[in-house]
Amino acid sequence: MSASIIWQQESNNRDNQPNLVLVSRWWESLEDQEINWQQRLIPENGNLEDIDWETQRFDSKLSLKKLQIRGITLYWQKNGEDYEQNITPRKLELNPNEQYLQIYPESQPKLVIRITKPPQYQTLELTDPLLVGKSVGDDYLLLIRDQQHKLEIKINLSNNNWQQVVKNLNN
């Protein structure tokens, strides 16, 4: 589990203010990007690990603009709308590795909102690279080498994944 950056209202933690600055930068970086907006009730036992973050019916994909944190309040507008919305949190938890922010609203102590930046995959197109596949014990190694890009990719595959690759190539 990766380390989270936490800001909490009325905290005496010396990193509280610097953490709010980091959260603010991340929040503002969402400008005009599609994000996932999810709201969940905090379980009665308070264990956040029990929350199911799989996509559910009322989750939203949307694009925001004019994102700011003024004081401790998060502000934004939905693209296509002219009115400003806001949330004042009692706690903010940013996971920079997983690219999500959890907002614990001051006005709704049993609610948590998760804003997720969908992963951005980098695509590299290789034209006729060298492909080598060989078995290594019960698994398989697929080697892709491209002279033009001076790139070598080693992919270790389980037997099931190898069979899926073979099946996909035959279709």
Summary of the structure (lengths in Angstrom):
residues: 171
radius of gyration: 21.9
end to end distance: 38.3
largest distance: 61.4
contacts: 396
relative contact order: 0.15
helix: 16%
strand: 43%
